[in-house]
Amino acid sequence: MQAVLEAISDPTRRKILDLLKQEEMSAGELGEHFEISGPSMSHHLSKLKAADLVISRRNGQSIRYSINTSVFEDAAQFVIGFFQDRKEVKS
């Protein structure tokens, strides 16, 4: 969970996830939406992959990235559970 929270703490990575929410994309297609270098985009994608938030698959000469929805579901349940536990403690 720590890797997920660290990955989504960065605004660039959140924007990448927002773009991938619409459709799968290559690193080049993602890069068109940012003013960052190729190595920086690669770094952000590596962080997202390490947290299992994105999945990559080879498509000919390019690599396509998409969101790993099961990890998002787990993270959402963690956050909801965290706040529910806090409510129970206060009651």
N, C-alpha and C positions, 0 to 999 in steps of 0.2 A: 504494500500500500504506500510505503514511503516513496518509492520510485514514481508511482502514479501522481502523488501529490506534488513531488518535486517537478515532474514533467509539466504538469498543468499550471504551475506557478508562474511560468514565463509567458508573457503576452504574445510573443511570436508563435510559440507552440500552440497556444489556444487558438490563434487565427488559423494556423495550419489545420488543426482539428475541425474548425468551423468550415473551412473550405472542403475538407475531405468528407464532411457530413453531407455535402451536396452530391459528390461523385468521386470516384477514384481518380487519382492524378499521378503524373510522373513528377520527379523532383524539378524538372525544367518548367512544367506547367505551374507548379506551386511557386517557383521562383519568380514568375511573372507578376505575382501579387506583392512582392517585397522588394525592398532596396537593400538586399544583403548579398554577399558573395556566395558562390556555389559551395565552398567549404563550410560556410556558416549554415547554409540550408542543410547540408549533409549532417552537421553536428546536431541540429534540432531534430532531424528525422531519426538519427541514432538514439537520441534521448527518448523519443516517443516509442521507438521500437523496443528499447531496453525496458520500458515500462509496460510493454505489451499493449499500448494504446493504438498502434497502427500495425497493419500486416502488409508485407511487401510480397509481390509476385512478379516473376519475370514474364514479360510480354514481348517476344522478339528481342530487339536490341535494348529495350527500355525496361525499367522497373516501375511498376504501378503500385501506389500506396492507397490503402483504404483503412477505415476505422475498424477496430476490433470491438464490436459492441458488447461482447460478454464482459470485458474488463470494465467498461463504463457502467454496466449494470451492477457489478460487484462494488465499484467505487461509490455509486449512488446509494446502495444499501448500507455501506459503511457509514457514509455521512448521515443518512437518515437515522440509522441506529445510534449514532453518536449523539444526535440531538434529542432523540427519544429517551435515551438513558439519562441525559441531563434533566429532562422534564421530570422523570420519575424521582430523581434525587431531590429536586426542589419541592416536590409535593409532600 
